[in-house]
Amino acid sequence: MKATVHVFLKPGVLDVQGKAVENALHGLGWADVKDVRVGRVITFDVGGTDKAAVEAEVKAMCDKLLANTVIESYRIEVG
């Protein structure tokens, strides 16, 4: 099964990279852009056919390695 994990900084955590992108967009003429947040997307294949079991396995991967759950949240898509 294909798994996709979207990882984002939690609200309230300073997103330095997002601020840099926002400033660059302003410099290029898009002054109305605000509150830019930058995240990452991780995709991979996981063995198994039971969607619930694969989701649980991917959640464990996120909690142990793919996301820093102190400052990041994540969303999982399996299909």
Distance bins in CASP14 RR format, pairs under 12 A and 6 or more apart:
PFRMAT RR
TARGET T0000
AUTHOR 0000-0000-0000
RMODE 2
METHOD distances of the structure
MODEL  1
1 43 0 0 0 0 0 1 0 0 0 0 0
1 44 0 0 0 0 1 0 0 0 0 0 0
1 45 1 0 0 1 0 0 0 0 0 0 0
1 46 1 0 1 0 0 0 0 0 0 0 0
1 47 1 0 0 1 0 0 0 0 0 0 0
1 48 1 0 0 1 0 0 0 0 0 0 0
1 49 1 0 0 1 0 0 0 0 0 0 0
1 50 0 0 0 0 1 0 0 0 0 0 0
1 51 1 0 0 1 0 0 0 0 0 0 0
1 52 0 0 0 0 0 1 0 0 0 0 0
1 53 0 0 0 0 1 0 0 0 0 0 0
1 54 1 0 1 0 0 0 0 0 0 0 0
1 55 0 0 0 0 1 0 0 0 0 0 0
1 57 0 0 0 0 1 0 0 0 0 0 0
1 58 0 0 0 0 1 0 0 0 0 0 0
1 76 0 0 0 0 0 1 0 0 0 0 0
1 77 0 0 0 0 0 1 0 0 0 0 0
1 78 1 0 1 0 0 0 0 0 0 0 0
1 79 1 0 1 0 0 0 0 0 0 0 0
2 42 0 0 0 0 0 1 0 0 0 0 0
2 43 1 0 0 1 0 0 0 0 0 0 0
2 44 1 0 0 1 0 0 0 0 0 0 0
2 45 1 0 1 0 0 0 0 0 0 0 0
2 46 1 0 0 1 0 0 0 0 0 0 0
2 47 0 0 0 0 0 1 0 0 0 0 0
2 48 0 0 0 0 0 1 0 0 0 0 0
2 51 0 0 0 0 0 1 0 0 0 0 0
2 54 0 0 0 0 1 0 0 0 0 0 0
2 58 0 0 0 0 0 1 0 0 0 0 0
2 76 0 0 0 0 0 1 0 0 0 0 0
2 77 0 0 0 0 1 0 0 0 0 0 0
2 78 1 0 0 1 0 0 0 0 0 0 0
2 79 1 0 1 0 0 0 0 0 0 0 0
3 41 0 0 0 0 0 1 0 0 0 0 0
3 42 0 0 0 0 1 0 0 0 0 0 0
3 43 1 0 0 1 0 0 0 0 0 0 0
3 44 1 0 1 0 0 0 0 0 0 0 0
3 45 1 0 0 1 0 0 0 0 0 0 0
3 46 1 0 1 0 0 0 0 0 0 0 0
3 47 0 0 0 0 1 0 0 0 0 0 0
3 48 0 0 0 0 0 1 0 0 0 0 0
3 51 0 0 0 0 0 1 0 0 0 0 0
3 53 0 0 0 0 0 1 0 0 0 0 0
3 54 1 0 0 1 0 0 0 0 0 0 0
3 55 0 0 0 0 1 0 0 0 0 0 0
3 56 0 0 0 0 0 1 0 0 0 0 0
3 57 0 0 0 0 1 0 0 0 0 0 0
3 58 1 0 1 0 0 0 0 0 0 0 0
3 59 0 0 0 0 0 1 0 0 0 0 0
3 60 0 0 0 0 0 1 0 0 0 0 0
3 61 0 0 0 0 1 0 0 0 0 0 0
3 62 0 0 0 0 1 0 0 0 0 0 0
3 66 0 0 0 0 0 1 0 0 0 0 0
3 74 0 0 0 0 0 1 0 0 0 0 0
3 75 0 0 0 0 0 1 0 0 0 0 0
3 76 1 0 0 1 0 0 0 0 0 0 0
3 77 1 0 0 1 0 0 0 0 0 0 0
3 78 1 0 1 0 0 0 0 0 0 0 0
3 79 1 0 0 1 0 0 0 0 0 0 0
4 40 0 0 0 0 0 1 0 0 0 0 0
4 41 1 0 0 1 0 0 0 0 0 0 0
4 42 1 0 0 1 0 0 0 0 0 0 0
4 43 1 0 1 0 0 0 0 0 0 0 0
4 44 0 0 0 0 1 0 0 0 0 0 0
4 45 0 0 0 0 0 1 0 0 0 0 0
4 46 0 0 0 0 0 1 0 0 0 0 0
4 54 0 0 0 0 0 1 0 0 0 0 0
4 55 0 0 0 0 0 1 0 0 0 0 0
4 58 0 0 0 0 1 0 0 0 0 0 0
4 62 0 0 0 0 0 1 0 0 0 0 0
4 66 0 0 0 0 0 1 0 0 0 0 0
4 74 0 0 0 0 0 1 0 0 0 0 0
4 75 0 0 0 0 1 0 0 0 0 0 0
4 76 1 0 0 1 0 0 0 0 0 0 0
4 77 1 0 1 0 0 0 0 0 0 0 0
4 78 1 0 0 1 0 0 0 0 0 0 0
4 79 0 0 0 0 1 0 0 0 0 0 0
5 39 0 0 0 0 0 1 0 0 0 0 0
5 40 0 0 0 0 1 0 0 0 0 0 0
5 41 1 0 0 1 0 0 0 0 0 0 0
5 42 1 0 1 0 0 0 0 0 0 0 0
5 43 1 0 0 1 0 0 0 0 0 0 0
5 44 0 0 0 0 1 0 0 0 0 0 0
5 46 0 0 0 0 0 1 0 0 0 0 0
5 55 0 0 0 0 0 1 0 0 0 0 0
5 57 0 0 0 0 0 1 0 0 0 0 0
5 58 1 0 0 1 0 0 0 0 0 0 0
5 59 0 0 0 0 1 0 0 0 0 0 0
5 60 0 0 0 0 0 1 0 0 0 0 0
5 61 1 0 0 1 0 0 0 0 0 0 0
5 62 1 0 1 0 0 0 0 0 0 0 0
5 63 0 0 0 0 0 1 0 0 0 0 0
5 65 0 0 0 0 0 1 0 0 0 0 0
5 66 1 0 1 0 0 0 0 0 0 0 0
5 67 1 0 0 1 0 0 0 0 0 0 0
5 72 0 0 0 0 0 1 0 0 0 0 0
5 73 0 0 0 0 0 1 0 0 0 0 0
5 74 1 0 1 0 0 0 0 0 0 0 0
5 75 1 0 0 1 0 0 0 0 0 0 0
5 76 1 0 1 0 0 0 0 0 0 0 0
5 77 1 0 0 1 0 0 0 0 0 0 0
5 78 0 0 0 0 1 0 0 0 0 0 0
6 37 0 0 0 0 0 1 0 0 0 0 0
6 38 0 0 0 0 0 1 0 0 0 0 0
6 39 1 0 0 1 0 0 0 0 0 0 0
6 40 1 0 0 1 0 0 0 0 0 0 0
6 41 1 0 1 0 0 0 0 0 0 0 0
6 42 0 0 0 0 1 0 0 0 0 0 0
6 43 0 0 0 0 0 1 0 0 0 0 0
6 58 0 0 0 0 0 1 0 0 0 0 0
6 62 0 0 0 0 0 1 0 0 0 0 0
6 66 0 0 0 0 0 1 0 0 0 0 0
6 67 0 0 0 0 1 0 0 0 0 0 0
6 72 0 0 0 0 0 1 0 0 0 0 0
6 73 0 0 0 0 1 0 0 0 0 0 0
6 74 1 0 0 1 0 0 0 0 0 0 0
6 75 1 0 1 0 0 0 0 0 0 0 0
6 76 1 0 0 1 0 0 0 0 0 0 0
6 77 1 0 0 1 0 0 0 0 0 0 0
7 37 0 0 0 0 0 1 0 0 0 0 0
7 38 0 0 0 0 0 1 0 0 0 0 0
7 39 1 0 1 0 0 0 0 0 0 0 0
7 40 1 0 1 0 0 0 0 0 0 0 0
7 41 1 0 0 1 0 0 0 0 0 0 0
7 42 1 0 0 1 0 0 0 0 0 0 0
7 43 0 0 0 0 0 1 0 0 0 0 0
7 61 0 0 0 0 0 1 0 0 0 0 0
7 62 1 0 0 1 0 0 0 0 0 0 0
7 63 0 0 0 0 0 1 0 0 0 0 0
7 65 0 0 0 0 0 1 0 0 0 0 0
7 66 1 0 0 1 0 0 0 0 0 0 0
7 67 1 0 1 0 0 0 0 0 0 0 0
7 68 0 0 0 0 1 0 0 0 0 0 0
7 69 0 0 0 0 1 0 0 0 0 0 0
7 71 0 0 0 0 0 1 0 0 0 0 0
7 72 1 0 1 0 0 0 0 0 0 0 0
7 73 1 0 0 1 0 0 0 0 0 0 0
7 74 1 0 1 0 0 0 0 0 0 0 0
7 75 0 0 0 0 1 0 0 0 0 0 0
7 76 0 0 0 0 0 1 0 0 0 0 0
8 15 0 0 0 0 1 0 0 0 0 0 0
8 17 0 0 0 0 0 1 0 0 0 0 0
8 18 0 0 0 0 0 1 0 0 0 0 0
8 36 0 0 0 0 0 1 0 0 0 0 0
8 37 1 0 0 1 0 0 0 0 0 0 0
8 38 0 0 0 0 1 0 0 0 0 0 0
8 39 1 0 1 0 0 0 0 0 0 0 0
8 40 0 0 0 0 1 0 0 0 0 0 0
8 41 0 0 0 0 0 1 0 0 0 0 0
8 67 0 0 0 0 1 0 0 0 0 0 0
8 68 0 0 0 0 0 1 0 0 0 0 0
8 69 0 0 0 0 0 1 0 0 0 0 0
8 71 0 0 0 0 1 0 0 0 0 0 0
8 72 1 0 0 1 0 0 0 0 0 0 0
8 73 1 0 1 0 0 0 0 0 0 0 0
8 74 1 0 0 1 0 0 0 0 0 0 0
8 75 0 0 0 0 1 0 0 0 0 0 0
9 15 1 0 1 0 0 0 0 0 0 0 0
9 16 0 0 0 0 1 0 0 0 0 0 0
9 17 0 0 0 0 1 0 0 0 0 0 0
9 18 0 0 0 0 1 0 0 0 0 0 0
9 19 0 0 0 0 0 1 0 0 0 0 0
9 36 0 0 0 0 0 1 0 0 0 0 0
9 37 1 0 0 1 0 0 0 0 0 0 0
9 38 0 0 0 0 1 0 0 0 0 0 0
9 39 1 0 0 1 0 0 0 0 0 0 0
9 40 0 0 0 0 0 1 0 0 0 0 0
9 67 0 0 0 0 0 1 0 0 0 0 0
9 68 0 0 0 0 1 0 0 0 0 0 0
9 69 0 0 0 0 0 1 0 0 0 0 0
9 70 0 0 0 0 0 1 0 0 0 0 0
9 71 1 0 0 1 0 0 0 0 0 0 0
9 72 1 0 1 0 0 0 0 0 0 0 0
9 73 1 0 0 1 0 0 0 0 0 0 0
9 74 0 0 0 0 0 1 0 0 0 0 0
10 37 0 0 0 0 0 1 0 0 0 0 0
10 39 0 0 0 0 0 1 0 0 0 0 0
10 67 0 0 0 0 0 1 0 0 0 0 0
10 68 0 0 0 0 1 0 0 0 0 0 0
10 69 0 0 0 0 1 0 0 0 0 0 0
10 70 0 0 0 0 1 0 0 0 0 0 0
10 71 1 0 1 0 0 0 0 0 0 0 0
10 72 1 0 0 1 0 0 0 0 0 0 0
10 73 1 0 1 0 0 0 0 0 0 0 0
10 74 0 0 0 0 0 1 0 0 0 0 0
11 35 0 0 0 0 0 1 0 0 0 0 0
11 37 0 0 0 0 1 0 0 0 0 0 0
11 71 0 0 0 0 0 1 0 0 0 0 0
11 72 0 0 0 0 0 1 0 0 0 0 0
11 73 0 0 0 0 1 0 0 0 0 0 0
12 35 0 0 0 0 0 1 0 0 0 0 0
12 37 0 0 0 0 0 1 0 0 0 0 0
12 71 0 0 0 0 1 0 0 0 0 0 0
12 72 0 0 0 0 0 1 0 0 0 0 0
12 73 0 0 0 0 0 1 0 0 0 0 0
13 19 0 0 0 0 0 1 0 0 0 0 0
13 37 0 0 0 0 1 0 0 0 0 0 0
13 38 0 0 0 0 0 1 0 0 0 0 0
13 39 0 0 0 0 0 1 0 0 0 0 0
13 68 0 0 0 0 1 0 0 0 0 0 0
13 69 0 0 0 0 0 1 0 0 0 0 0
13 70 0 0 0 0 1 0 0 0 0 0 0
13 71 1 0 1 0 0 0 0 0 0 0 0
13 72 1 0 0 1 0 0 0 0 0 0 0
13 73 0 0 0 0 1 0 0 0 0 0 0
14 20 0 0 0 0 0 1 0 0 0 0 0
14 37 0 0 0 0 0 1 0 0 0 0 0
14 38 0 0 0 0 0 1 0 0 0 0 0
14 71 0 0 0 0 1 0 0 0 0 0 0
15 21 0 0 0 0 1 0 0 0 0 0 0
15 22 0 0 0 0 1 0 0 0 0 0 0
15 35 0 0 0 0 1 0 0 0 0 0 0
15 36 1 0 0 1 0 0 0 0 0 0 0
15 37 1 0 1 0 0 0 0 0 0 0 0
15 38 1 0 0 1 0 0 0 0 0 0 0
15 39 0 0 0 0 1 0 0 0 0 0 0
15 71 0 0 0 0 0 1 0 0 0 0 0
15 72 0 0 0 0 0 1 0 0 0 0 0
16 22 0 0 0 0 0 1 0 0 0 0 0
16 23 0 0 0 0 0 1 0 0 0 0 0
16 36 0 0 0 0 0 1 0 0 0 0 0
16 37 0 0 0 0 0 1 0 0 0 0 0
16 38 0 0 0 0 1 0 0 0 0 0 0
17 23 0 0 0 0 0 1 0 0 0 0 0
17 24 0 0 0 0 0 1 0 0 0 0 0
17 36 0 0 0 0 1 0 0 0 0 0 0
17 37 0 0 0 0 1 0 0 0 0 0 0
17 38 1 0 1 0 0 0 0 0 0 0 0
17 39 0 0 0 0 1 0 0 0 0 0 0
17 40 0 0 0 0 0 1 0 0 0 0 0
18 24 0 0 0 0 1 0 0 0 0 0 0
18 25 0 0 0 0 1 0 0 0 0 0 0
18 26 0 0 0 0 0 1 0 0 0 0 0
18 33 0 0 0 0 0 1 0 0 0 0 0
18 34 0 0 0 0 0 1 0 0 0 0 0
18 35 0 0 0 0 1 0 0 0 0 0 0
18 36 1 0 1 0 0 0 0 0 0 0 0
18 37 1 0 1 0 0 0 0 0 0 0 0
18 38 1 0 1 0 0 0 0 0 0 0 0
18 39 0 0 0 0 1 0 0 0 0 0 0
19 25 0 0 0 0 0 1 0 0 0 0 0
19 26 0 0 0 0 0 1 0 0 0 0 0
19 33 0 0 0 0 0 1 0 0 0 0 0
19 34 0 0 0 0 0 1 0 0 0 0 0
19 35 0 0 0 0 1 0 0 0 0 0 0
19 36 1 0 0 1 0 0 0 0 0 0 0
19 37 0 0 0 0 1 0 0 0 0 0 0
19 38 0 0 0 0 1 0 0 0 0 0 0
20 26 0 0 0 0 0 1 0 0 0 0 0
20 27 0 0 0 0 0 1 0 0 0 0 0
20 36 0 0 0 0 1 0 0 0 0 0 0
20 37 0 0 0 0 0 1 0 0 0 0 0
20 38 0 0 0 0 1 0 0 0 0 0 0
21 27 0 0 0 0 0 1 0 0 0 0 0
21 28 0 0 0 0 0 1 0 0 0 0 0
21 30 0 0 0 0 0 1 0 0 0 0 0
21 33 0 0 0 0 1 0 0 0 0 0 0
21 34 0 0 0 0 0 1 0 0 0 0 0
21 35 0 0 0 0 0 1 0 0 0 0 0
21 36 1 0 1 0 0 0 0 0 0 0 0
21 37 0 0 0 0 1 0 0 0 0 0 0
21 38 1 0 0 1 0 0 0 0 0 0 0
21 39 0 0 0 0 0 1 0 0 0 0 0
22 28 0 0 0 0 0 1 0 0 0 0 0
22 29 0 0 0 0 0 1 0 0 0 0 0
22 30 0 0 0 0 1 0 0 0 0 0 0
22 31 0 0 0 0 0 1 0 0 0 0 0
22 32 0 0 0 0 0 1 0 0 0 0 0
22 33 1 0 1 0 0 0 0 0 0 0 0
22 34 1 0 0 1 0 0 0 0 0 0 0
22 35 1 0 0 1 0 0 0 0 0 0 0
22 36 1 1 0 0 0 0 0 0 0 0 0
22 37 0 0 0 0 1 0 0 0 0 0 0
22 38 0 0 0 0 1 0 0 0 0 0 0
23 29 0 0 0 0 0 1 0 0 0 0 0
23 30 0 0 0 0 0 1 0 0 0 0 0
23 31 0 0 0 0 0 1 0 0 0 0 0
23 33 0 0 0 0 1 0 0 0 0 0 0
23 34 0 0 0 0 0 1 0 0 0 0 0
23 36 0 0 0 0 1 0 0 0 0 0 0
24 30 0 0 0 0 1 0 0 0 0 0 0
24 33 0 0 0 0 1 0 0 0 0 0 0
24 36 0 0 0 0 1 0 0 0 0 0 0
24 38 0 0 0 0 0 1 0 0 0 0 0
25 31 0 0 0 0 1 0 0 0 0 0 0
25 32 0 0 0 0 1 0 0 0 0 0 0
25 33 1 0 1 0 0 0 0 0 0 0 0
25 34 0 0 0 0 1 0 0 0 0 0 0
25 35 0 0 0 0 0 1 0 0 0 0 0
25 36 1 0 0 1 0 0 0 0 0 0 0
25 38 0 0 0 0 0 1 0 0 0 0 0
26 32 0 0 0 0 1 0 0 0 0 0 0
26 33 1 0 0 1 0 0 0 0 0 0 0
26 34 0 0 0 0 1 0 0 0 0 0 0
26 36 0 0 0 0 1 0 0 0 0 0 0
27 33 0 0 0 0 1 0 0 0 0 0 0
30 36 0 0 0 0 0 1 0 0 0 0 0
37 72 0 0 0 0 0 1 0 0 0 0 0
37 73 0 0 0 0 0 1 0 0 0 0 0
38 72 0 0 0 0 0 1 0 0 0 0 0
39 67 0 0 0 0 0 1 0 0 0 0 0
39 71 0 0 0 0 0 1 0 0 0 0 0
39 72 0 0 0 0 1 0 0 0 0 0 0
39 73 0 0 0 0 0 1 0 0 0 0 0
39 74 0 0 0 0 1 0 0 0 0 0 0
39 75 0 0 0 0 0 1 0 0 0 0 0
40 62 0 0 0 0 0 1 0 0 0 0 0
40 66 0 0 0 0 1 0 0 0 0 0 0
40 67 0 0 0 0 1 0 0 0 0 0 0
40 68 0 0 0 0 0 1 0 0 0 0 0
40 72 0 0 0 0 1 0 0 0 0 0 0
40 74 0 0 0 0 1 0 0 0 0 0 0
40 75 0 0 0 0 0 1 0 0 0 0 0
41 66 0 0 0 0 0 1 0 0 0 0 0
41 74 0 0 0 0 0 1 0 0 0 0 0
41 75 0 0 0 0 1 0 0 0 0 0 0
41 76 0 0 0 0 0 1 0 0 0 0 0
41 77 0 0 0 0 1 0 0 0 0 0 0
42 58 0 0 0 0 1 0 0 0 0 0 0
42 61 0 0 0 0 1 0 0 0 0 0 0
42 62 0 0 0 0 1 0 0 0 0 0 0
42 65 0 0 0 0 0 1 0 0 0 0 0
42 66 1 0 1 0 0 0 0 0 0 0 0
42 67 0 0 0 0 1 0 0 0 0 0 0
42 72 0 0 0 0 0 1 0 0 0 0 0
42 74 0 0 0 0 1 0 0 0 0 0 0
42 75 0 0 0 0 0 1 0 0 0 0 0
42 76 0 0 0 0 1 0 0 0 0 0 0
42 77 0 0 0 0 0 1 0 0 0 0 0
43 58 0 0 0 0 0 1 0 0 0 0 0
43 66 0 0 0 0 0 1 0 0 0 0 0
43 76 0 0 0 0 0 1 0 0 0 0 0
43 77 0 0 0 0 1 0 0 0 0 0 0
43 78 0 0 0 0 0 1 0 0 0 0 0
43 79 0 0 0 0 0 1 0 0 0 0 0
44 54 0 0 0 0 0 1 0 0 0 0 0
44 57 0 0 0 0 0 1 0 0 0 0 0
44 58 0 0 0 0 1 0 0 0 0 0 0
44 61 0 0 0 0 1 0 0 0 0 0 0
44 62 0 0 0 0 0 1 0 0 0 0 0
44 65 0 0 0 0 0 1 0 0 0 0 0
44 66 0 0 0 0 1 0 0 0 0 0 0
44 76 0 0 0 0 0 1 0 0 0 0 0
44 77 0 0 0 0 0 1 0 0 0 0 0
44 78 0 0 0 0 0 1 0 0 0 0 0
45 54 0 0 0 0 0 1 0 0 0 0 0
45 58 0 0 0 0 0 1 0 0 0 0 0
45 78 0 0 0 0 0 1 0 0 0 0 0
45 79 0 0 0 0 0 1 0 0 0 0 0
46 53 0 0 0 0 1 0 0 0 0 0 0
46 54 1 0 1 0 0 0 0 0 0 0 0
46 55 0 0 0 0 1 0 0 0 0 0 0
46 56 0 0 0 0 0 1 0 0 0 0 0
46 57 1 0 0 1 0 0 0 0 0 0 0
46 58 1 0 0 1 0 0 0 0 0 0 0
46 59 0 0 0 0 0 1 0 0 0 0 0
46 60 0 0 0 0 0 1 0 0 0 0 0
46 61 0 0 0 0 1 0 0 0 0 0 0
46 76 0 0 0 0 0 1 0 0 0 0 0
46 77 0 0 0 0 0 1 0 0 0 0 0
46 78 1 0 0 1 0 0 0 0 0 0 0
46 79 0 0 0 0 1 0 0 0 0 0 0
47 53 0 0 0 0 1 0 0 0 0 0 0
47 54 1 0 0 1 0 0 0 0 0 0 0
47 57 0 0 0 0 1 0 0 0 0 0 0
47 58 0 0 0 0 0 1 0 0 0 0 0
47 78 0 0 0 0 0 1 0 0 0 0 0
47 79 0 0 0 0 0 1 0 0 0 0 0
48 54 1 0 1 0 0 0 0 0 0 0 0
48 55 0 0 0 0 0 1 0 0 0 0 0
48 56 0 0 0 0 0 1 0 0 0 0 0
48 57 0 0 0 0 1 0 0 0 0 0 0
48 58 0 0 0 0 0 1 0 0 0 0 0
48 78 0 0 0 0 0 1 0 0 0 0 0
48 79 0 0 0 0 0 1 0 0 0 0 0
49 78 0 0 0 0 0 1 0 0 0 0 0
49 79 0 0 0 0 0 1 0 0 0 0 0
50 56 0 0 0 0 1 0 0 0 0 0 0
50 57 0 0 0 0 1 0 0 0 0 0 0
50 78 0 0 0 0 0 1 0 0 0 0 0
50 79 0 0 0 0 0 1 0 0 0 0 0
51 57 0 0 0 0 0 1 0 0 0 0 0
51 58 0 0 0 0 0 1 0 0 0 0 0
51 76 0 0 0 0 0 1 0 0 0 0 0
51 77 0 0 0 0 0 1 0 0 0 0 0
51 78 1 0 1 0 0 0 0 0 0 0 0
51 79 1 0 0 1 0 0 0 0 0 0 0
52 58 0 0 0 0 0 1 0 0 0 0 0
52 59 0 0 0 0 0 1 0 0 0 0 0
52 76 0 0 0 0 0 1 0 0 0 0 0
52 78 0 0 0 0 1 0 0 0 0 0 0
52 79 0 0 0 0 0 1 0 0 0 0 0
53 59 0 0 0 0 0 1 0 0 0 0 0
53 60 0 0 0 0 0 1 0 0 0 0 0
53 78 0 0 0 0 1 0 0 0 0 0 0
54 60 0 0 0 0 0 1 0 0 0 0 0
54 61 0 0 0 0 0 1 0 0 0 0 0
54 76 0 0 0 0 1 0 0 0 0 0 0
54 77 0 0 0 0 0 1 0 0 0 0 0
54 78 1 0 1 0 0 0 0 0 0 0 0
54 79 0 0 0 0 1 0 0 0 0 0 0
55 61 0 0 0 0 0 1 0 0 0 0 0
55 62 0 0 0 0 0 1 0 0 0 0 0
55 75 0 0 0 0 0 1 0 0 0 0 0
55 76 1 0 1 0 0 0 0 0 0 0 0
55 77 0 0 0 0 1 0 0 0 0 0 0
55 78 1 0 1 0 0 0 0 0 0 0 0
55 79 0 0 0 0 1 0 0 0 0 0 0
56 62 0 0 0 0 0 1 0 0 0 0 0
56 63 0 0 0 0 0 1 0 0 0 0 0
56 76 0 0 0 0 1 0 0 0 0 0 0
56 78 0 0 0 0 1 0 0 0 0 0 0
57 63 0 0 0 0 0 1 0 0 0 0 0
57 64 0 0 0 0 0 1 0 0 0 0 0
57 66 0 0 0 0 0 1 0 0 0 0 0
57 76 0 0 0 0 0 1 0 0 0 0 0
57 78 0 0 0 0 1 0 0 0 0 0 0
58 64 0 0 0 0 0 1 0 0 0 0 0
58 65 0 0 0 0 0 1 0 0 0 0 0
58 66 0 0 0 0 1 0 0 0 0 0 0
58 67 0 0 0 0 0 1 0 0 0 0 0
58 74 0 0 0 0 1 0 0 0 0 0 0
58 75 0 0 0 0 0 1 0 0 0 0 0
58 76 1 0 1 0 0 0 0 0 0 0 0
58 77 0 0 0 0 1 0 0 0 0 0 0
58 78 1 0 0 1 0 0 0 0 0 0 0
58 79 0 0 0 0 0 1 0 0 0 0 0
59 65 0 0 0 0 0 1 0 0 0 0 0
59 66 0 0 0 0 1 0 0 0 0 0 0
59 67 0 0 0 0 1 0 0 0 0 0 0
59 69 0 0 0 0 0 1 0 0 0 0 0
59 74 0 0 0 0 1 0 0 0 0 0 0
59 75 0 0 0 0 0 1 0 0 0 0 0
59 76 1 0 0 1 0 0 0 0 0 0 0
59 77 0 0 0 0 0 1 0 0 0 0 0
59 78 0 0 0 0 1 0 0 0 0 0 0
60 66 0 0 0 0 1 0 0 0 0 0 0
60 67 0 0 0 0 0 1 0 0 0 0 0
60 69 0 0 0 0 0 1 0 0 0 0 0
60 74 0 0 0 0 0 1 0 0 0 0 0
60 76 0 0 0 0 0 1 0 0 0 0 0
61 67 0 0 0 0 1 0 0 0 0 0 0
61 69 0 0 0 0 0 1 0 0 0 0 0
61 74 0 0 0 0 1 0 0 0 0 0 0
61 76 0 0 0 0 1 0 0 0 0 0 0
61 78 0 0 0 0 0 1 0 0 0 0 0
62 68 0 0 0 0 1 0 0 0 0 0 0
62 69 1 0 0 1 0 0 0 0 0 0 0
62 72 0 0 0 0 1 0 0 0 0 0 0
62 73 0 0 0 0 1 0 0 0 0 0 0
62 74 1 0 1 0 0 0 0 0 0 0 0
62 75 0 0 0 0 1 0 0 0 0 0 0
62 76 1 0 0 1 0 0 0 0 0 0 0
62 78 0 0 0 0 0 1 0 0 0 0 0
63 69 1 0 0 1 0 0 0 0 0 0 0
63 70 0 0 0 0 0 1 0 0 0 0 0
63 72 0 0 0 0 0 1 0 0 0 0 0
63 73 0 0 0 0 0 1 0 0 0 0 0
63 74 0 0 0 0 1 0 0 0 0 0 0
63 76 0 0 0 0 0 1 0 0 0 0 0
65 72 0 0 0 0 0 1 0 0 0 0 0
65 74 0 0 0 0 0 1 0 0 0 0 0
66 72 0 0 0 0 1 0 0 0 0 0 0
66 73 0 0 0 0 0 1 0 0 0 0 0
66 74 1 0 0 1 0 0 0 0 0 0 0
66 75 0 0 0 0 0 1 0 0 0 0 0
66 76 0 0 0 0 1 0 0 0 0 0 0
67 73 1 0 0 1 0 0 0 0 0 0 0
67 74 1 0 1 0 0 0 0 0 0 0 0
67 75 0 0 0 0 0 1 0 0 0 0 0
67 76 0 0 0 0 0 1 0 0 0 0 0
68 74 0 0 0 0 1 0 0 0 0 0 0
END
